[in-house]
Amino acid sequence: METPALAANLVVSEIQYAPAIPTGAELAVSSDVSDYEWMELMNAGDEVIQLTDVHFETGINFSFTGSAITM
């Protein structure tokens, strides 16, 4: 059984909120700097955590429910 994600076991460990202007191969994908923003989440516990129903409420538009990450 998987453990639900909680503030004690799911940590935002790194954020790239102001990426450099895209160059080279990146420009072939997108020239929009915001497309290169990202966030790394870390499981700070010892067990697999369930991300279904995890979502951000402010500033980020993403829900894990139904995404390829939770399938």
N, C-alpha and C positions, 0 to 999 in steps of 0.2 A: 504494500500500500504506500502511495506517495504522500509526503507531508505537505500540507498547504503552505503557500508562500506567506511569510510574515516579515515584519520589520526586523526580526531577530535573525532570519536566515537568508534574506534577499537584500543585497547591498548594491547600490550604484557605486561601482568601483572606478569608473573613468568616464569622462565626458569630453567630446570634441565639439565645442559649440561655436568656434570661430576658425574654421579650416582655411588653409591658404587657397589662393585663386587656383583653380584647376589648370593643369598643364599636360602636355603630351597625350597619352592614351586616355586620361581622364576626360579630356575635352571631347573625345569621340563618344563618350557616354552622356555627359551633361556639362554644360558651362555654368549651371546654377550652383553657386557656392553652398547653398543650403542643402543640396543633395549629398554633400560630403560630411554633414554633421552626423554624429553617432554617439551612442551611449553603451557602455559595457556593464552588464549586470553580473554579479558574482553570487554563487551559492555559498554562503558562509557557514552552512551546517555540514553535517556528516551524512545526511540522507538526501535522496532525490526529492526535489520539491515540485509541486504541481503549479504551473503558471496559468491554468485555466481560470478565468475571471479576474486575473491581474490586469490592471489598467492604470494609466496615469490620469490624474484629474485636472492638472493645470500645466500649460506650456508645451505639452507633448501630445500629439494625436495618435495614439496607438493602443490597441487592446490585444492581449495575447489570445483571448477567446476566439476560436475558429481559425487562428493563423497556423501556418505551416510549422511554427515553433512548438505548438501544443498537440500536434497530431502524431 
